[in-house]
Amino acid sequence: MDNRSISIQNSTLNNTNLSSGDGNSQSVVTNNPAVEDLFKQLVNVIEKESPEDEKADALENAAKLQEAVNKNDKTRAKRIFNWLPTVVQASSVGVEILKLINSQ
C-alpha cells in the first residue's frame, strides 16, 4: 500500500500544478498580501521619486528585492536594497521594507 500524503496549509492555489512521485519534491511560495502591498508602494515611490537615469534599474532591483524577500534570503535582500536610489531607501516604504528584511 502506498501511504503518500500532501499537506498544504494556509494556501490558496489557482492553476498551480502539484507533482508527486517517488523521490519528487516541490515547493510552492505563497506571498503575504501585506508584503505585496509594500512592494506596490515601493514601485510607486520609484516611479515618482527616482532620478530618470536610475528609474529602470531601480524597478528591476525592486523586483529582485521582492523575490529575495519572498524567499527569505536576508543577505541577498540587504545587498539589493542598497542598490536602490537613496531617495527610495529613505522613503517611508523603504524604511518599512528594511524593517521587514531585518526581521526575517
KAVEN-V794780 format. One line per field, one symbol per residue. burial: I if it has 16 or more other ideal C-beta (glycine too) atoms within 10 Angstrom, else O. A space follows every 10 residues. Layout:
burial: ???
This chain:
burial: OOOOOOOOOO OOOOOOOOOO OOOOOOOOOO OOOOOOOIIO IIIOIIOOOI OOOIOOOIOO IIOOIIOIII OOOOOIIOOI IOIIIOIIIO IOIIOOIIOI IOOO
